[in-house]
């Protein structure tokens, strides 16, 4: 059954006339009559009583009219939703939160997105960096923020570098190294290092171990918490010092000081990713805003 048949039928039912229905639809009267006859033949029911100057619904036609009108309303609504979605102004989007790496910029970006596209239902989901890509491929999120993508997942996702941030040293207040403007990495060779657990962010853990070995020492790894806030709490309690991405400085820590490394080449990447071969105007619209934010941050970093 074609929607056109239903539209012609409903127009005749509403106007009580094939002539008036044809005028309203801007088609010929014979075209309307033919479409209605085809509809009646298809469903095997007479929908109208036809008189010389009047067309009225049969009891079966009245029942059919109520349902047909509802179908057309839903169809028009579906078309509107599809058009708005194609323009990136309606639909759903779930974004993965990745601890402090997204804390500095994502809240404002989300607020702006919601203002521009109030028809999009947007949700946030907090996940460790290592869990983001699996959640992306499972459809739990649509945009992932993470530190790296393993080779096995690269064929299934698209990704771009968002920013590269330096590693900094987190120290308890009063620590002898806290008075230095920049700290040579080998000065940490005898320190107990608190690192984010490898299972949660293997790229960050491995990068820290690698830069320590490059500085000619093996790190003395102490605790490996599963949250950056817990790392700062342990540093504040004088349980050790930590090497952390610079974004961790946005977290609250009253008695922790941060110092840059003398070797500014000690850095880690933050990337964003989305599913490959899955077109979505809502996702594309969000990615456009995300790239604009990246350009803005890069400009700020170059100016500072």
C-alpha positions in Angstrom: 0.0 0.0 0.0 1.5 3.3 -1.1 1.3 6.5 1.0 0.1 8.3 -2.1 -3.1 6.1 -2.0 -3.7 7.1 1.6 -3.1 10.8 0.9 -5.6 10.8 -2.0 -8.1 8.8 0.1 -7.9 11.2 3.1 -8.2 14.2 0.9 -11.4 12.9 -0.6 -12.7 12.0 2.9 -11.9 15.4 4.2 -13.4 17.4 1.3 -16.3 15.1 0.6 -15.5 15.5 -3.1 -13.2 14.1 -5.7 -13.1 17.4 -7.5 -12.2 19.4 -4.4 -9.6 16.8 -3.3 -8.0 17.0 -6.8 -7.9 20.8 -6.6 -6.3 20.6 -3.2 -3.7 18.0 -4.3 -3.1 19.9 -7.6 -3.8 16.7 -9.7 -6.5 15.6 -12.1 -9.8 14.3 -10.8 -9.4 11.1 -12.8 -6.0 10.6 -11.1 -7.6 10.9 -7.6 -10.5 8.6 -8.6 -8.1 6.0 -10.0 -5.9 6.0 -6.9 -8.9 5.6 -4.6 -10.2 2.7 -6.7 -6.8 1.0 -6.7 -6.8 1.3 -2.9 -10.3 -0.2 -2.5 -9.3 -3.0 -4.9 -6.1 -3.7 -2.9 -7.8 -3.9 0.5 -11.1 -5.4 -0.8 -13.4 -2.9 0.9 -15.6 -0.1 -0.4 -14.5 3.0 1.4 -17.0 5.6 -0.2 -20.7 5.8 -1.1 -20.6 7.6 -4.4 -23.6 9.8 -5.5 -23.8 12.2 -8.3 -22.8 15.3 -6.3 -21.7 13.8 -3.0 -19.1 11.3 -1.7 -19.5 9.9 1.8 -17.6 7.4 3.8 -18.9 3.9 4.4 -18.7 2.6 8.0 -15.6 0.7 7.0 -14.3 3.8 5.3 -14.7 5.9 8.5 -12.7 3.3 10.5 -10.0 3.2 7.8 -9.9 7.1 7.6 -9.0 7.4 11.3 -6.1 4.9 10.9 -5.0 6.3 7.6 -4.9 9.8 8.9 -2.7 8.7 11.9 -0.4 6.9 9.5 0.1 10.0 7.4 0.7 12.1 10.5 3.4 9.7 11.7 4.9 9.5 8.2 5.2 13.3 8.0 6.7 13.4 11.4 9.2 10.7 10.4 10.2 12.7 7.4 10.7 15.8 9.5 12.9 13.9 11.9 14.9 12.4 9.1 15.5 15.8 7.5 16.5 17.4 10.8 18.8 14.5 11.5 20.4 14.9 8.1 21.1 18.5 9.0 22.5 17.5 12.4 19.7 19.1 14.3 18.0 16.0 15.8 18.9 12.5 16.9 21.0 11.1 19.7 24.7 11.3 20.6 26.6 9.7 23.4 30.1 11.0 24.2 32.7 9.2 26.3 34.3 11.2 29.1 37.9 10.5 29.7 38.8 12.0 33.0 40.7 15.3 33.1 41.7 15.2 29.5 38.1 16.2 28.6 37.5 18.3 31.7 39.2 21.5 30.5 37.1 21.9 27.3 34.3 19.5 26.9 31.7 21.0 29.4 31.6 24.3 27.5 31.6 22.5 24.1 28.6 20.4 25.3 26.7 23.4 26.5 27.3 25.2 23.1 26.2 22.1 21.2 23.0 21.8 23.2 22.2 25.4 22.6 22.7 25.1 18.8 21.0 21.8 18.5 18.3 21.4 21.1 16.7 18.6 19.2 19.6 16.3 19.7 19.5 14.1 22.8 23.1 14.1 24.1 24.4 11.9 26.9 27.8 11.6 28.6 29.4 8.4 29.8 32.5 8.2 31.9 35.0 5.5 30.9 38.7 4.8 31.4 40.8 5.5 28.3 41.3 1.7 27.7 37.5 1.1 27.7 36.6 3.8 25.3 37.2 2.1 22.0 35.4 -1.1 23.0 32.4 0.9 24.1 32.5 2.8 20.8 32.5 -0.4 18.7 29.7 -1.8 20.9 27.5 1.2 20.2 27.5 2.4 23.8 29.1 5.7 22.8 29.4 7.6 19.5 32.5 9.7 20.2 35.5 8.3 22.2 38.3 10.1 23.9 41.4 8.0 24.6 45.2 7.9 24.6 45.7 5.5 21.8 44.2 2.7 19.6 45.5 -0.8 19.4 46.2 -2.2 15.9 43.3 -4.6 16.1 40.8 -1.8 16.4 42.2 0.6 13.8 40.4 -0.9 10.8 37.1 -0.3 12.6 37.5 3.3 13.8 38.4 6.7 12.5 40.5 8.8 14.8 42.3 12.1 14.9 44.8 13.7 17.3 43.2 16.2 19.5 46.2 17.5 21.4 49.6 16.5 22.6 50.2 17.4 26.2 53.4 17.4 28.3 54.0 15.2 31.3 54.4 17.2 34.6 55.6 16.2 38.0 53.1 16.2 40.9 54.8 16.8 44.3 53.6 17.2 47.8 54.1 20.7 49.2 57.4 20.9 51.0 59.1 18.4 48.8 62.7 19.4 48.1 62.0 19.4 44.3 59.0 21.7 44.7 61.2 24.8 44.8 62.6 24.1 41.3 61.2 25.7 38.2 61.7 22.7 36.1 62.8 19.2 37.1 65.2 17.0 35.3 63.7 13.5 34.9 66.7 11.7 36.4 66.0 13.6 39.6 63.1 11.2 40.1 65.2 8.1 40.0 65.1 7.6 43.7 61.5 8.7 44.2 58.6 6.4 44.7 56.4 7.0 41.6 52.6 6.8 41.8 51.3 5.9 38.3 47.8 5.5 36.8 47.2 1.8 36.5 48.3 0.3 33.2 45.0 -1.4 32.6 43.2 1.9 32.5 45.6 3.8 30.3 48.4 1.6 28.9 49.7 4.4 26.6 50.3 6.8 29.5 51.9 4.1 31.7 54.2 2.8 28.9 55.2 6.4 27.9 56.2 7.2 31.5 58.3 4.0 31.8 59.9 4.6 28.4 61.0 8.2 29.3 62.4 7.0 32.6 64.5 4.4 30.9 65.6 7.0 28.3 66.8 9.0 31.3 68.9 5.9 32.4 66.8 4.6 35.3 64.0 2.2 36.0 61.2 3.8 37.9 60.4 2.7 41.4 56.7 2.2 40.9 54.6 2.3 44.1 50.8 2.5 44.0 48.9 2.4 40.7 45.4 3.8 41.4 42.5 3.7 38.9 41.7 7.5 39.1 43.8 10.6 38.7 42.2 12.1 41.8 43.4 9.2 43.8 46.9 9.8 42.5 46.8 13.4 43.7 45.4 12.3 47.1 48.3 9.9 47.5 50.8 12.6 46.5 49.2 15.0 49.0 49.5 12.3 51.7 53.3 12.2 50.9 53.1 8.6 49.6 55.3 9.5 46.6 55.4 11.7 43.6 53.7 11.3 40.3 54.2 11.9 36.6 50.9 12.9 35.1 49.6 14.5 31.9 49.3 18.3 32.3 45.5 18.2 32.2 45.6 16.6 35.6 46.4 20.0 37.0 42.7 20.9 36.6 41.8 18.5 39.4 41.4 19.7 43.0 44.5 19.2 45.1 45.2 21.7 47.9 48.7 20.5 49.0 50.0 19.3 45.6 52.3 21.4 43.4 53.0 20.8 39.8 56.3 21.4 38.1 57.2 20.9 34.4 59.9 18.5 33.3 63.1 20.1 32.0 62.8 17.8 29.0 59.7 19.2 27.3 59.7 16.3 24.8 58.1 14.0 27.4 54.5 14.1 26.1 51.4 12.0 25.7 48.7 12.2 23.0 44.9 12.6 23.5 42.8 11.5 20.5 39.1 11.3 19.6 37.6 8.5 17.6 34.3 7.5 16.0 33.0 4.4 14.1 34.3 3.9 10.6 31.8 3.5 7.7 28.9 4.8 9.8 27.5 8.0 8.5 25.7 10.3 11.0 25.0 14.0 10.6 24.7 14.4 14.3 28.2 12.9 14.8 29.6 14.9 11.9 28.2 18.1 13.4 29.8 17.3 16.8 33.1 16.5 15.1 33.1 19.8 13.3 32.7 21.6 16.7 35.4 19.4 18.2 37.9 20.3 15.4 37.1 24.0 15.9 37.9 23.6 19.6 41.2 21.8 18.7 42.2 24.7 16.4 41.3 27.2 19.1 43.4 25.3 21.7 46.3 25.0 19.3 46.2 28.8 18.7 46.2 29.5 22.4 49.2 27.1 23.0 51.2 28.8 20.2 50.5 32.3 21.6 51.4 31.3 25.2 
